[in-house]
Amino acid sequence: MDFTKLKEKLEKKGYAVREFQTAEEATAALKHEIRGETVGIGGSETVNQMKLFEALSPENEVWWHNKKPENRSVEETKRAANAANIYISSVNGISENGELVNIDFSGNRVAATDYGPKKVIFVIGENKVAPTLERAVWRARNVAAPQNARRLKRKTPCAGKADHCYDCQSPERICRILNIFLTKPAGCEYEIILIHEALGF
Ligand code: SF4
């Protein structure tokens, strides 16, 4: 995929943007640059595939509830992640116009990306790009969320086939918040890292 136009749109909206051919290259760059920081990570299969936790942990204090310390609860780990200087997440969809879409369960991820850290880094594989905001929202709801429900083994109607959203009211429904960045929020530094690979859901 050619990121040229998307990169231009994102830069016009105020984001710093870089692109990498592979996840491995992106991870190596972030490992080289981020040192001596507190880093929080939101629930993200992209981050998992990039092995960012493993890459950043030796030189930073990294908080991620998927790799929580034994002496901390998931909730404590999420709160520590949200208090970090740098927060790393992916998105569930991005439009060709540069709007970012995320769906969340407890809100820790969207809260941290909306406000709090000094810097937010979004790592985004090319599979997340949709032609319009409407299609990016559709993707988040009908592709990313069902696949995440299946990964998390939730008792929801979508988790079996992960084929589309059934707009369930299951107690285990993972889609509770829909967060859209129309443009870069004020008051925080944002960097978007575009990667020429399919990553996450
Ligand atoms: S609303 Fe329910 S059915 Fe739809 S994706 Fe979310 S968990 Fe699955």
Residues whose N, C-alpha, C, O or C-beta is under 5 A from the ligand:
A	BS01	SF4	R141 A145 P146 A149 T156 P157 C158 C165 Y166 D167 C168 R173 I174 C175
